[in-house]
Amino acid sequence: MVGHLYRAAVPLSMQGILVHGSNHFIVNGPLPSARRARALARQWEIPELGAPAPDTGVWSICTKAFRENLSWAVVLLSDSAVTSAVAALLDELRKRGIPVHQASGPWLPQHGDTEWPGGVQDSD
């Protein structure tokens, strides 16, 4: 009788964190590939005023999330440092067994980045 009130069997939407220097985004969607993560950072960090919203495929910025629901992390290398709060969150994710993937940043030359398992490139 009570079982129908709980939806534990229904998976939550995948959420993760995309970090680029002192910027970070909580993202709804699957783990992106390195190339897709760079494209998302470029689109979200410097939006074009008056331009239509870019097609980001299955990824969107989440304005409210619980850290316990984060299932992936991507750090794009940058000249600026990651904030202490984000560094602490990344450490917490590592302790929970969630890999923190690293790749070169969106405005840096890509030197031999390897794609990680499960990284999604396209929205289809």
C-alpha positions as CSV (number, residue, x, y, z in Angstrom):
1,M,0.0,0.0,0.0
2,V,2.7,2.5,0.9
3,G,5.1,1.3,-1.8
4,H,3.5,3.4,-4.5
5,L,4.4,6.6,-2.6
6,Y,8.2,6.0,-3.0
7,R,9.8,6.3,-6.4
8,A,13.2,4.9,-5.6
9,A,13.1,2.7,-8.7
10,V,12.7,5.7,-11.0
11,P,16.2,7.0,-11.8
12,L,16.9,10.6,-11.3
13,S,18.2,12.6,-14.3
14,M,22.0,12.3,-14.6
15,Q,23.8,15.4,-13.2
16,G,27.4,16.3,-13.0
17,I,29.7,19.2,-12.6
18,L,31.7,20.9,-15.4
19,V,34.6,23.0,-14.1
20,H,36.7,25.5,-16.0
21,G,39.1,27.5,-13.8
22,S,37.1,29.5,-11.3
23,N,33.8,28.8,-13.2
24,H,31.7,25.8,-12.7
25,F,28.3,24.6,-14.0
26,I,26.0,22.0,-12.5
27,V,24.8,20.2,-15.6
28,N,21.8,17.9,-16.3
29,G,22.8,15.2,-18.7
30,P,25.2,12.3,-19.2
31,L,29.0,12.5,-18.9
32,P,30.1,14.5,-22.0
33,S,33.2,13.7,-24.0
34,A,36.2,16.0,-23.7
35,R,35.3,17.7,-27.0
36,R,31.7,18.2,-26.0
37,A,32.7,19.5,-22.5
38,R,34.9,22.2,-24.1
39,A,32.1,23.2,-26.5
40,L,29.6,23.5,-23.6
41,A,32.1,25.6,-21.6
42,R,32.6,27.9,-24.6
43,Q,28.8,28.3,-25.1
44,W,28.0,28.9,-21.4
45,E,30.9,31.1,-20.4
46,I,30.6,33.7,-23.1
47,P,27.0,33.8,-24.3
48,E,26.2,35.9,-27.4
49,L,23.7,38.7,-26.4
50,G,20.6,38.7,-28.6
51,A,21.6,35.4,-30.3
52,P,19.2,32.4,-30.1
53,A,20.1,29.9,-27.4
54,P,22.7,27.5,-28.7
55,D,21.8,23.9,-29.2
56,T,23.5,22.1,-26.3
57,G,21.9,18.7,-27.1
58,V,20.9,16.7,-24.0
59,W,22.9,19.0,-21.6
60,S,21.5,22.0,-19.7
61,I,22.6,24.1,-16.8
62,C,20.9,23.1,-13.5
63,T,20.2,25.9,-11.1
64,K,19.4,23.7,-8.1
65,A,20.9,20.3,-7.3
66,F,22.0,18.1,-4.4
67,R,25.7,17.1,-4.3
68,E,24.7,13.6,-3.6
69,N,23.0,13.4,-7.0
70,L,26.2,14.3,-9.0
71,S,27.3,11.3,-10.9
72,W,30.2,12.7,-13.0
73,A,32.8,15.5,-13.0
74,V,34.9,17.1,-15.8
75,V,37.6,19.6,-15.1
76,L,38.9,21.6,-18.1
77,L,42.3,23.0,-17.5
78,S,42.7,26.8,-17.3
79,D,45.0,29.6,-16.3
80,S,42.8,30.4,-13.3
81,A,42.5,28.2,-10.2
82,V,39.5,26.2,-9.2
83,T,37.8,27.8,-6.2
84,S,38.3,26.2,-2.8
85,A,34.6,25.2,-2.5
86,V,34.7,23.5,-5.9
87,A,38.0,21.8,-5.0
88,A,36.4,20.4,-1.8
89,L,33.4,19.2,-3.8
90,L,35.7,17.4,-6.3
91,D,37.5,15.7,-3.4
92,E,34.2,14.6,-2.0
93,L,33.2,13.1,-5.4
94,R,36.6,11.3,-5.6
95,K,36.0,9.8,-2.1
96,R,32.6,8.6,-3.3
97,G,34.3,6.8,-6.2
98,I,33.3,9.1,-8.9
99,P,36.1,9.7,-11.4
100,V,37.0,13.3,-12.0
101,H,38.0,13.6,-15.7
102,Q,40.5,16.2,-16.9
103,A,41.0,17.7,-20.3
104,S,42.6,20.8,-21.8
105,G,40.4,23.8,-21.6
106,P,38.3,25.3,-24.4
107,W,40.8,28.0,-25.3
108,L,43.9,26.0,-24.9
109,P,45.5,23.8,-27.6
110,Q,44.3,20.2,-27.2
111,H,47.4,18.1,-26.6
112,G,46.6,14.4,-27.0
113,D,43.4,14.5,-24.9
114,T,42.0,11.0,-24.7
115,E,38.3,10.4,-24.4
116,W,37.1,8.7,-21.2
117,P,34.8,5.7,-21.2
118,G,31.1,6.7,-21.4
119,G,31.7,10.2,-22.6
120,V,28.9,11.3,-24.9
121,Q,29.7,13.5,-27.9
122,D,26.4,14.2,-29.7
123,S,22.9,14.7,-28.5
124,D,21.6,11.7,-30.4
